[in-house]
């Protein structure tokens, strides 16, 4: 999937995926690599053992059937905001299903000609993804209470 920006610049959404299997950092980096890109920025979100001061014992992610399409739209939005930066390659993968503390829940990778553009677009991508894509986290705590995060 390719999105175009200003003349001479272009953005490519090279990976948008949901997986019940562990995510590959190498796959995300490999997807965004390009000889015109000198900077690759990464964000890895991992399951932490606490939230709101409570110890997390289990965590499960579920996603709407249109979540991948929503990811693609978010990538296009981020690419649009980064117009004029030259080639921009974007990748995002998110886990679903049961995860353990320490597991990688999300991988975001962005390549650009320069580090500043890559870092800025990477932050924009993860922040917009968390706000916009219908992926929900159900976590259970040591004291037995649970919560859903991300539900409308």
Backbone torsions as a table, in degrees:
resi	resn	phi	psi	omega
1	UNK	NA	130.6	-180.0
2	UNK	-124.5	137.1	174.4
3	UNK	-116.9	138.9	179.5
4	UNK	-107.2	150.0	177.2
5	UNK	-117.3	-137.7	179.1
6	UNK	-65.9	160.4	176.2
7	UNK	-53.3	135.6	-179.9
8	UNK	86.1	-7.8	177.0
9	UNK	-123.2	152.9	175.6
10	UNK	-155.1	155.7	177.9
11	UNK	-125.6	142.2	179.1
12	UNK	-127.2	123.5	172.5
13	UNK	-88.4	107.8	-170.9
14	UNK	-102.5	-13.8	179.9
15	UNK	-158.6	123.8	169.6
16	UNK	-139.1	116.7	-173.3
17	UNK	-150.8	150.6	167.3
18	UNK	-113.8	145.1	-179.0
19	UNK	-151.1	140.0	170.5
20	UNK	-85.7	-9.8	178.8
21	UNK	-91.9	157.7	176.8
22	UNK	-53.7	144.1	-178.1
23	UNK	-84.3	149.6	-179.1
24	UNK	-107.5	115.1	173.1
25	UNK	-61.6	-41.7	179.8
26	UNK	-60.3	-38.6	179.6
27	UNK	-66.0	-41.0	179.9
28	UNK	-66.6	-45.8	178.7
29	UNK	-64.2	-44.3	179.0
30	UNK	-61.1	-35.3	-179.0
31	UNK	-67.4	-35.3	-176.1
32	UNK	-92.5	-14.0	-179.2
33	UNK	-57.1	140.7	178.2
34	UNK	-160.6	142.8	-177.8
35	UNK	-64.6	-17.6	177.6
36	UNK	-89.5	-2.7	-176.7
37	UNK	-108.8	119.3	179.5
38	UNK	-96.9	-10.9	-179.5
39	UNK	-126.7	131.8	173.1
40	UNK	-124.2	124.1	177.7
41	UNK	-109.8	139.6	-178.2
42	UNK	-126.8	146.1	168.2
43	UNK	-129.9	128.1	174.6
44	UNK	-117.9	124.0	174.2
45	UNK	-103.5	126.8	-179.6
46	UNK	-121.8	156.9	179.7
47	UNK	-71.3	123.4	178.3
48	UNK	-99.0	162.2	-174.0
49	UNK	-85.8	1.3	179.6
50	UNK	-146.2	154.9	173.8
51	UNK	-153.3	133.0	-178.6
52	UNK	57.1	29.4	179.8
53	UNK	81.9	0.3	179.8
54	UNK	-107.1	147.3	-180.0
55	UNK	-79.4	124.7	178.4
56	UNK	-81.9	131.4	177.5
57	UNK	-106.5	-36.8	176.9
58	UNK	-140.5	155.2	-179.9
59	UNK	-149.0	133.7	177.5
60	UNK	-133.8	139.2	174.8
61	UNK	-109.1	139.7	170.8
62	UNK	-130.6	158.5	-175.4
63	UNK	-138.6	147.5	174.1
64	UNK	-65.9	149.0	178.6
65	UNK	-58.1	-22.5	179.0
66	UNK	-97.4	14.9	-176.5
67	UNK	-62.1	-39.5	179.9
68	UNK	-65.6	-41.3	176.3
69	UNK	-61.6	-38.4	177.2
70	UNK	-66.0	-38.2	175.8
71	UNK	-60.5	-45.0	179.6
72	UNK	-60.8	-41.2	178.3
73	UNK	-64.1	-42.0	177.3
74	UNK	-60.6	-43.4	178.2
75	UNK	-60.2	-42.0	178.3
76	UNK	-63.9	-40.2	177.7
77	UNK	-62.0	-46.7	179.6
78	UNK	-62.6	-43.1	178.0
79	UNK	-60.3	-40.4	179.4
80	UNK	-63.0	-40.0	179.5
81	UNK	-71.1	-19.8	-178.6
82	UNK	-100.3	15.3	-179.5
83	UNK	-52.4	145.1	177.9
84	UNK	89.3	-2.5	-178.9
85	UNK	-87.9	-0.6	-174.5
86	UNK	88.3	-162.3	-179.6
87	UNK	-58.4	132.6	177.0
88	UNK	-133.2	127.1	178.9
89	UNK	-119.6	130.4	-173.0
90	UNK	-124.1	138.9	178.0
91	UNK	-140.9	141.5	175.7
92	UNK	-147.5	136.2	175.4
93	UNK	-138.0	138.8	-177.8
94	UNK	-132.4	140.5	176.7
95	UNK	-78.3	153.8	166.7
96	UNK	-130.4	167.5	179.6
97	UNK	87.3	-161.9	-175.6
98	UNK	-82.3	132.6	176.5
99	UNK	-127.0	151.8	177.0
100	UNK	-103.6	160.6	174.7
101	UNK	-55.0	131.7	-179.2
102	UNK	95.5	-16.6	178.2
103	UNK	-68.3	149.1	175.5
104	UNK	-80.1	125.1	-178.1
105	UNK	-97.4	-31.6	-177.9
106	UNK	-150.5	143.2	174.7
107	UNK	-128.0	127.0	175.4
108	UNK	-124.0	131.3	177.4
109	UNK	-133.8	136.8	177.6
110	UNK	-136.6	131.2	174.9
111	UNK	-113.8	142.3	179.1
112	UNK	-150.2	166.5	179.5
113	UNK	-58.4	-31.7	-176.4
114	UNK	-133.7	154.3	-174.8
115	UNK	-60.3	-39.3	-177.5
116	UNK	-58.8	-46.3	179.4
117	UNK	-65.6	-40.3	179.8
118	UNK	-64.5	-46.0	-179.4
119	UNK	-64.7	-44.2	-179.9
120	UNK	-63.2	-46.2	-179.9
121	UNK	-67.4	-34.7	179.0
122	UNK	-64.1	-45.6	178.6
123	UNK	-64.3	-43.7	178.0
124	UNK	-59.6	-41.8	-178.2
125	UNK	-64.2	-48.6	-178.7
126	UNK	-68.1	-39.6	-180.0
127	UNK	-64.6	-43.3	-179.7
128	UNK	-70.4	-38.3	177.2
129	UNK	-57.6	-48.7	-177.0
130	UNK	-63.7	-31.8	-179.2
131	UNK	-82.0	-29.6	-164.4
132	UNK	-113.5	-25.2	-172.4
133	UNK	-92.1	132.0	-176.8
134	UNK	-76.4	77.1	174.0
135	UNK	-123.5	129.3	-173.4
136	UNK	-119.8	140.7	-179.3
137	UNK	-109.1	128.4	174.1
138	UNK	-113.6	117.0	-179.9
139	UNK	-121.7	143.8	178.1
140	UNK	-115.3	142.1	-175.0
141	UNK	-109.4	162.8	-176.4
142	UNK	-54.3	-36.7	-178.9
143	UNK	-80.5	2.4	175.5
144	UNK	98.4	-16.4	178.8
145	UNK	-78.2	160.3	-178.6
146	UNK	-138.0	167.6	176.6
147	UNK	-153.0	152.6	172.6
148	UNK	-103.7	135.6	178.8
149	UNK	-118.3	132.7	176.9
150	UNK	97.4	-3.5	178.0
151	UNK	-70.7	145.1	179.1
152	UNK	-65.1	NA	NA
